[in-house]
Every structure is written in structure tokens, then in C-alpha cells.
Amino acid sequence: MNLMDYILNRMSNKCTHRNALLHSDEGYCPDCGVYLKKYYYVVRCAHCNIKREGKISLDLIKPSTNFCPNCGGEDFYIERCEKIDITDINYAIQIKEVVKNENLEDTVQIWVENIENRKRLRLKNA
């Protein structure tokens, strides 16, 4: 994240999900409570299909250099992955995206204890 993105995020009070998904691929953000999923993006050259280093600038993913170091091509495309190989680690950009699923928002879960079993346990111990 560069300085301009940091300033814009601080001014808009937008959650950056910094503490979310540290050891998992999906879950809830502990800071704002939204459901997130982790995705990886790899920038590739459109001509020779080689992986290129990428960066995020103003919420857009683009290559770090204007031209491919392998073939000199200017065009590129972005590949989206849920899991990455060890060979892609240096090229992958990790983004935590909000999952917009109406079923998650409408779901209610209730925990009910069996009171009869608790009473029986107390009677046996008495």
C-alpha cells in the first residue's frame, strides 16, 4: 500500500481488514464484522504468458513496469486464483474481498442446551 492509498483509506474510515484472515482463507473480519474471502491475483504478459510483478494503485491491479522484461509487450491480463503454488508467491497479490451473499446475512444460529440432561447430571452427583 502506498502513501496515497493509506491517506485515502484513513480519510474515508474504510476498514482495511488488517487483522482478518491471518491463518485462514475465509472468515469474518474482527474489526468490522463483514465476511471475507482471500484471493490471489497474478499479472501475466498477454504475448508470452510470463508472470510479471504487479502492484495495486488506486484499487487497480497493474504491472510494476510498463513493458514485459521477456518480450517487450505492453499488454497484460490478470489471473485470479483461490490457492497459489510456491512458485507464484513472489508474483501474487493477496486481496481480501467482501463476500456479498444474502444467505449469510439472513442466517440466524441458536445454541440450545438440553436442560433435562443437566438436571440428571446434578441428581446423580448429589
N, CA, C and O of each residue as an XYZ file, in Angstrom:
504
protein
N       0.855     -1.169      0.000
C       0.000      0.000      0.000
C       0.903      1.234      0.000
O       1.793      1.362      0.841
N       0.668      2.126     -0.936
C       1.489      3.322     -0.979
C       0.884      4.421     -0.112
O      -0.195      4.246      0.453
N       1.570      5.539     -0.009
C       1.174      6.623      0.878
C      -0.182      7.208      0.491
O      -0.992      7.518      1.365
N      -0.436      7.362     -0.799
C      -1.706      7.950     -1.247
C      -2.883      7.046     -0.888
O      -3.918      7.535     -0.435
N      -2.739      5.733     -1.084
C      -3.808      4.796     -0.710
C      -4.046      4.814      0.791
O      -5.191      4.746      1.238
N      -2.980      4.905      1.569
C      -3.098      4.955      3.025
C      -3.877      6.198      3.459
O      -4.753      6.113      4.319
N      -3.562      7.343      2.869
C      -4.250      8.590      3.218
C      -5.720      8.521      2.833
O      -6.581      8.943      3.605
N      -6.020      7.991      1.643
C      -7.417      7.878      1.210
C      -8.210      6.935      2.101
O      -9.366      7.219      2.416
N      -7.614      5.816      2.517
C      -8.297      4.878      3.411
C      -8.543      5.491      4.780
O      -9.602      5.269      5.367
N      -7.601      6.249      5.297
C      -7.757      6.883      6.609
C      -8.832      7.964      6.577
O      -9.578      8.127      7.543
N      -8.917      8.704      5.472
C      -9.904      9.778      5.364
C     -11.306      9.230      5.197
O     -12.260      9.856      5.659
N     -11.466      8.078      4.550
C     -12.796      7.529      4.303
C     -13.269      6.617      5.432
O     -14.401      6.137      5.393
N     -12.427      6.368      6.439
C     -12.748      5.475      7.559
C     -13.149      4.082      7.077
O     -14.001      3.429      7.679
N     -12.536      3.643      6.006
C     -12.802      2.334      5.417
C     -11.928      1.293      6.109
O     -10.730      1.512      6.287
N     -12.509      0.175      6.496
C     -11.755     -0.884      7.159
C     -10.810     -1.541      6.157
O     -11.214     -1.883      5.046
N      -9.564     -1.714      6.554
C      -8.573     -2.341      5.679
C      -8.462     -3.841      5.936
O      -7.720     -4.522      5.229
N      -9.168     -4.368      6.911
C      -9.188     -5.798      7.260
C      -7.785     -6.309      7.569
O      -7.438     -7.438      7.222
N      -6.997     -5.488      8.210
C      -5.610     -5.835      8.513
C      -5.506     -7.040      9.437
O      -4.575     -7.832      9.294
N      -6.433     -7.208     10.381
C      -6.377     -8.301     11.349
C      -7.177     -9.528     10.919
O      -7.265    -10.497     11.672
N      -7.756     -9.502      9.731
C      -8.616    -10.594      9.276
C      -7.834    -11.598      8.433
O      -6.866    -11.239      7.763
N      -8.262    -12.850      8.474
C      -7.752    -13.939      7.630
C      -6.242    -14.114      7.738
O      -5.564    -14.295      6.727
N      -5.725    -14.062      8.934
C      -4.291    -14.238      9.122
C      -3.871    -15.687      8.928
O      -2.783    -15.955      8.419
N      -4.734    -16.635      9.334
C      -4.383    -18.053      9.255
C      -5.438    -18.878      8.514
O      -5.438    -20.105      8.610
N      -6.329    -18.223      7.782
C      -7.367    -18.946      7.055
C      -7.631    -18.254      5.719
O      -7.131    -17.160      5.459
N      -8.427    -18.919      4.879
C      -8.738    -18.372      3.561
C     -10.051    -17.603      3.517
O     -10.290    -16.828      2.591
N     -10.897    -17.818      4.512
C     -12.146    -17.070      4.585
C     -12.630    -17.009      6.018
O     -12.305    -17.868      6.837
N     -13.418    -15.972      6.312
C     -13.929    -15.792      7.659
C     -14.379    -14.353      7.868
O     -14.452    -13.567      6.923
N     -14.679    -14.021      9.115
C     -15.182    -12.700      9.452
C     -14.048    -11.784      9.901
O     -13.094    -12.229     10.540
N     -14.159    -10.511      9.565
C     -13.184     -9.515      9.992
C     -13.457     -9.173     11.453
O     -14.593     -8.840     11.791
N     -12.459     -9.242     12.329
C     -12.690     -8.925     13.738
C     -12.880     -7.433     13.987
O     -13.338     -7.046     15.063
N     -12.541     -6.591     13.021
C     -12.660     -5.151     13.211
C     -14.011     -4.594     12.769
O     -14.573     -3.726     13.438
N     -14.538     -5.093     11.638
C     -15.803     -4.546     11.133
C     -16.923     -5.578     11.024
O     -18.083     -5.195     10.871
N     -16.616     -6.877     11.097
C     -17.637     -7.915     11.124
C     -18.126     -8.421      9.779
O     -19.057     -9.225      9.750
N     -17.549     -7.994      8.666
C     -18.006     -8.480      7.363
C     -17.333     -9.817      7.044
O     -16.255    -10.118      7.556
N     -17.980    -10.609      6.196
C     -17.445    -11.912      5.795
C     -16.508    -11.709      4.616
O     -16.879    -11.089      3.619
N     -15.282    -12.239      4.732
C     -14.244    -12.029      3.723
C     -13.743    -13.348      3.160
O     -13.849    -14.397      3.794
N     -13.198    -13.270      1.956
C     -12.536    -14.405      1.333
C     -11.245    -13.906      0.705
O     -11.208    -12.826      0.116
N     -10.185    -14.698      0.834
C      -8.869    -14.312      0.346
C      -8.664    -14.827     -1.075
O      -8.861    -16.011     -1.350
N      -8.267    -13.926     -1.975
C      -7.957    -14.278     -3.354
C      -6.549    -13.790     -3.688
O      -6.045    -12.842     -3.085
N      -5.928    -14.454     -4.658
C      -4.598    -14.081     -5.123
C      -4.694    -13.717     -6.601
O      -5.383    -14.390     -7.367
N      -4.007    -12.655     -6.996
C      -4.004    -12.196     -8.379
C      -2.582    -12.200     -8.904
O      -1.660    -11.729     -8.237
N      -2.410    -12.736    -10.107
C      -1.105    -12.792    -10.753
C      -1.214    -12.054    -12.086
O      -2.103    -12.340    -12.888
N      -0.315    -11.111    -12.319
C      -0.281    -10.354    -13.572
C       0.573    -11.140    -14.562
O       1.692    -11.544    -14.247
N       0.031    -11.354    -15.771
C       0.746    -12.095    -16.814
C       0.792    -11.271    -18.092
O      -0.110    -10.483    -18.377
N       1.856    -11.469    -18.851
C       2.004    -10.818    -20.150
C       1.024    -11.456    -21.138
O       0.892    -12.680    -21.173
N       0.348    -10.649    -21.928
C      -0.620    -11.167    -22.898
C       0.070    -11.805    -24.100
O      -0.551    -12.608    -24.796
N       1.330    -11.474    -24.364
C       2.032    -12.003    -25.529
C       2.752    -13.318    -25.216
O       2.555    -14.314    -25.913
N       3.584    -13.323    -24.171
C       4.397    -14.516    -23.895
C       3.917    -15.290    -22.664
O       4.481    -16.337    -22.346
N       2.904    -14.805    -21.977
C       2.262    -15.506    -20.850
C       3.169    -15.651    -19.621
O       2.880    -16.460    -18.740
N       4.251    -14.885    -19.552
C       5.151    -14.954    -18.403
C       4.560    -14.151    -17.237
O       3.841    -13.175    -17.450
N       4.868    -14.569    -16.010
C       4.401    -13.843    -14.828
C       5.185    -12.547    -14.693
O       6.399    -12.514    -14.889
N       4.467    -11.475    -14.352
C       5.097    -10.173    -14.153
C       4.819     -9.688    -12.739
O       3.799    -10.042    -12.148
N       5.708     -8.892    -12.205
C       5.471     -8.310    -10.891
C       4.350     -7.297    -11.008
O       4.281     -6.537    -11.974
N       3.464     -7.293    -10.008
C       2.329     -6.402    -10.041
C       2.277     -5.507     -8.824
O       3.016     -5.689     -7.856
N       1.375     -4.526     -8.897
C       1.163     -3.609     -7.782
C      -0.291     -3.167     -7.779
O      -1.001     -3.300     -8.776
N      -0.720     -2.637     -6.635
C      -2.066     -2.099     -6.508
C      -1.941     -0.589     -6.425
O      -1.217     -0.065     -5.578
N      -2.643      0.109     -7.300
C      -2.639      1.552     -7.301
C      -4.065      2.037     -7.496
O      -4.690      1.768     -8.522
N      -4.572      2.750     -6.509
C      -5.953      3.248     -6.528
C      -6.953      2.126     -6.796
O      -7.837      2.261     -7.642
N      -6.809      1.031     -6.078
C      -7.682     -0.141     -6.147
C      -7.659     -0.848     -7.503
O      -8.582     -1.601     -7.815
N      -6.633     -0.623     -8.308
C      -6.453     -1.324     -9.578
C      -5.165     -2.127     -9.525
O      -4.155     -1.664     -8.994
N      -5.204     -3.332    -10.077
C      -4.009     -4.160    -10.155
C      -3.385     -3.948    -11.528
O      -4.055     -4.072    -12.553
N      -2.104     -3.629    -11.536
C      -1.404     -3.440    -12.799
C       0.055     -3.837    -12.634
O       0.534     -3.962    -11.508
N       0.767     -4.037    -13.736
C       2.174     -4.429    -13.630
C       3.041     -3.303    -13.078
O       2.729     -2.122    -13.234
N       4.136     -3.695    -12.431
C       5.055     -2.703    -11.872
C       5.805     -1.948    -12.966
O       6.133     -0.774    -12.797
N       6.074     -2.609    -14.075
C       6.774     -1.970    -15.199
C       5.810     -1.830    -16.376
O       4.819     -2.554    -16.465
N       6.107     -0.896    -17.275
C       5.223     -0.656    -18.419
C       5.344     -1.725    -19.499
O       4.395     -1.963    -20.246
N       6.507     -2.372    -19.585
C       6.744     -3.341    -20.643
C       7.257     -4.645    -20.054
O       7.934     -4.647    -19.025
N       6.935     -5.744    -20.706
C       7.357     -7.070    -20.262
C       8.875     -7.200    -20.387
O       9.436     -6.858    -21.429
N       9.549     -7.688    -19.343
C      11.003     -7.857    -19.435
C      11.419     -9.011    -20.339
O      12.589     -9.105    -20.712
N      10.488     -9.887    -20.698
C      10.812    -11.039    -21.539
C      10.658    -10.731    -23.026
O      11.564    -11.006    -23.813
N       9.507    -10.158    -23.416
C       9.241     -9.935    -24.843
C       9.051     -8.466    -25.202
O       9.007     -8.131    -26.385
N       8.939     -7.592    -24.223
C       8.759     -6.166    -24.502
C       7.327     -5.774    -24.766
O       7.056     -4.627    -25.122
N       6.389     -6.713    -24.597
C       4.980     -6.420    -24.835
C       4.395     -5.516    -23.765
O       4.838     -5.516    -22.616
N       3.399     -4.752    -24.161
C       2.768     -3.802    -23.237
C       1.475     -4.356    -22.643
O       1.085     -3.964    -21.543
N       0.811     -5.255    -23.351
C      -0.476     -5.784    -22.911
C      -0.291     -6.826    -21.818
O       0.709     -7.542    -21.786
N      -1.265     -6.897    -20.927
C      -1.224     -7.855    -19.822
C      -2.637     -8.293    -19.477
O      -3.612     -7.664    -19.887
N      -2.735     -9.363    -18.727
C      -4.014     -9.789    -18.165
C      -3.779    -10.253    -16.738
O      -2.648    -10.528    -16.336
N      -4.856    -10.334    -15.985
C      -4.764    -10.664    -14.562
C      -5.459    -11.998    -14.338
O      -6.604    -12.195    -14.744
N      -4.751    -12.905    -13.686
C      -5.262    -14.237    -13.374
C      -5.676    -14.265    -11.897
O      -4.902    -13.873    -11.024
N      -6.886    -14.726    -11.627
C      -7.408    -14.801    -10.259
C      -7.332    -16.240     -9.767
O      -7.780    -17.156    -10.456
N      -6.766    -16.445     -8.576
C      -6.592    -17.780     -8.006
C      -7.087    -17.787     -6.563
O      -6.957    -16.796     -5.845
N      -7.655    -18.917     -6.151
C      -8.008    -19.078     -4.739
C      -6.839    -19.636     -3.951
O      -6.677    -19.317     -2.773
N      -6.031    -20.458     -4.577
C      -4.817    -21.018     -3.970
C      -3.665    -20.735     -4.922
O      -3.858    -20.637     -6.133
N      -2.456    -20.605     -4.360
C      -1.302    -20.371     -5.211
C      -0.237    -21.420     -4.954
O      -0.165    -22.012     -3.877
N       0.585    -21.637     -5.964
C       1.731    -22.529     -5.843
C       2.887    -21.761     -5.212
O       2.884    -20.530     -5.168
N       3.852    -22.493     -4.734
C       5.036    -21.878     -4.130
C       5.802    -21.047     -5.161
O       6.477    -20.084     -4.799
N       5.702    -21.409     -6.432
C       6.417    -20.664     -7.474
C       5.774    -19.310     -7.772
O       6.416    -18.439     -8.359
N       4.518    -19.125     -7.376
C       3.809    -17.869     -7.647
C       3.879    -16.869     -6.495
O       3.356    -15.761     -6.614
N       4.507    -17.235     -5.397
C       4.481    -16.378     -4.205
C       5.061    -14.995     -4.464
O       4.524    -14.003     -3.972
N       6.137    -14.911     -5.218
C       6.771    -13.609     -5.463
C       5.969    -12.726     -6.408
O       6.205    -11.519     -6.472
N       5.024    -13.306     -7.143
C       4.255    -12.546     -8.123
C       2.809    -12.309     -7.700
O       2.134    -11.462     -8.284
N       2.325    -13.028     -6.713
C       0.916    -12.970     -6.330
C       0.623    -11.750     -5.469
O       1.410    -11.374     -4.600
N      -0.520    -11.147     -5.728
C      -1.031    -10.044     -4.916
C      -2.236    -10.581     -4.158
O      -3.188    -11.077     -4.761
N      -2.191    -10.480     -2.845
C      -3.262    -11.008     -1.998
C      -4.272     -9.903     -1.714
O      -3.907     -8.803     -1.299
N      -5.553    -10.213     -1.944
C      -6.627     -9.262     -1.675
C      -7.717     -9.972     -0.889
O      -8.118    -11.087     -1.222
N      -8.187     -9.313      0.150
C      -9.291     -9.833      0.960
C     -10.560     -9.149      0.476
O     -10.732     -7.941      0.640
N     -11.450     -9.944     -0.128
C     -12.663     -9.385     -0.722
C     -13.876     -9.712      0.141
O     -13.970    -10.786      0.734
N     -14.797     -8.763      0.195
C     -16.036     -8.947      0.939
C     -16.949     -9.862      0.140
O     -17.173     -9.641     -1.050
N     -17.477    -10.893      0.799
C     -18.412    -11.820      0.164
C     -19.809    -11.255      0.354
O     -20.282    -11.091      1.479
N     -20.462    -10.961     -0.765
C     -21.816    -10.413     -0.703
C     -22.788    -11.540     -0.995
O     -23.122    -11.812     -2.148
N     -23.232    -12.189      0.064
C     -24.150    -13.307     -0.063
C     -25.330    -13.031      0.841
O     -25.177    -12.893      2.055
N     -26.507    -12.952      0.247
C     -27.696    -12.640      1.030
C     -28.016    -13.752      2.023
O     -28.604    -13.489      3.072
N     -27.637    -14.994      1.707
C     -27.919    -16.097      2.618
C     -27.150    -15.952      3.921
O     -27.662    -16.324      4.976
N     -25.914    -15.412      3.873
C     -25.138    -15.226      5.096
C     -25.768    -14.178      6.001
O     -25.746    -14.324      7.223
N     -26.334    -13.118      5.414
C     -26.921    -12.054      6.215
C     -28.244    -12.481      6.839
O     -28.609    -11.983      7.904
N     -28.971    -13.398      6.193
C     -30.273    -13.801      6.685
C     -30.210    -15.011      7.610
O     -31.246    -15.437      8.120
N     -29.052    -15.566      7.836
C     -28.915    -16.766      8.649
C     -28.843    -16.417     10.124
O     -28.109    -15.517     10.533
N     -29.619    -17.146     10.913
C     -29.592    -16.992     12.368
C     -29.291    -18.353     12.962
O     -29.922    -19.344     12.596
N     -28.336    -18.411     13.870
C     -27.989    -19.659     14.524
C     -28.287    -19.531     16.011
O     -28.020    -18.495     16.621
N     -28.845    -20.595     16.592
C     -29.214    -20.595     18.016
C     -28.600    -21.817     18.667
O     -28.658    -22.916     18.116
N     -28.014    -21.630     19.836
C     -27.451    -22.724     20.613
C     -28.420    -23.036     21.734
O     -28.754    -22.165     22.537
N     -28.872    -24.279     21.790
C     -29.828    -24.692     22.812
C     -29.208    -25.827     23.607
O     -28.748    -26.817     23.038
N     -29.198    -25.678     24.925
C     -28.689    -26.737     25.786
C     -29.856    -27.607     26.239
O     -30.980    -27.134     26.403
N     -29.570    -28.847     26.430
C     -30.587    -29.771     26.900
C     -30.642    -29.670     28.429
O     -29.750    -30.159     29.123
N     -31.688    -29.035     28.940
C     -31.810    -28.782     30.380
C     -32.052    -30.070     31.144
O     -31.590    -30.205     32.277
N     -32.766    -31.023     30.551
C     -33.053    -32.281     31.248
C     -31.764    -33.041     31.561
O     -31.626    -33.602     32.648
N     -30.819    -33.062     30.615
C     -29.543    -33.741     30.863
C     -28.766    -33.052     31.973
O     -28.103    -33.724     32.763
N     -28.831    -31.742     32.051
C     -28.130    -31.022     33.103
C     -28.722    -31.365     34.466
O     -27.988    -31.521     35.442
N     -30.054    -31.484     34.536
C     -30.702    -31.811     35.824
C     -30.327    -33.235     36.245
O     -30.060    -33.489     37.419
N     -30.308    -34.156     35.287
C     -29.959    -35.527     35.611
C     -28.519    -35.635     36.113
O     -28.233    -36.416     37.021
N     -27.641    -34.874     35.540
C     -26.259    -34.877     35.997
C     -26.153    -34.349     37.422
O     -25.368    -34.861     38.221
N     -26.918    -33.357     37.730
C     -26.890    -32.808     39.091
C     -27.466    -33.808     40.082
O     -26.968    -33.919     41.202
N     -28.517    -34.545     39.686
C     -29.120    -35.513     40.599
C     -28.171    -36.688     40.852
O     -28.117    -37.204     41.968
N     -27.434    -37.109     39.846
C     -26.525    -38.222     40.020
C     -25.376    -37.850     40.938
O     -24.906    -38.683     41.713
N     -24.918    -36.607     40.859
C     -23.808    -36.167     41.704
C     -24.248    -35.845     43.128
O     -23.407    -35.795     44.026
N     -25.525    -35.629     43.357
C     -25.993    -35.248     44.702
C     -26.086    -36.419     45.628
O     -26.463    -36.260     46.789
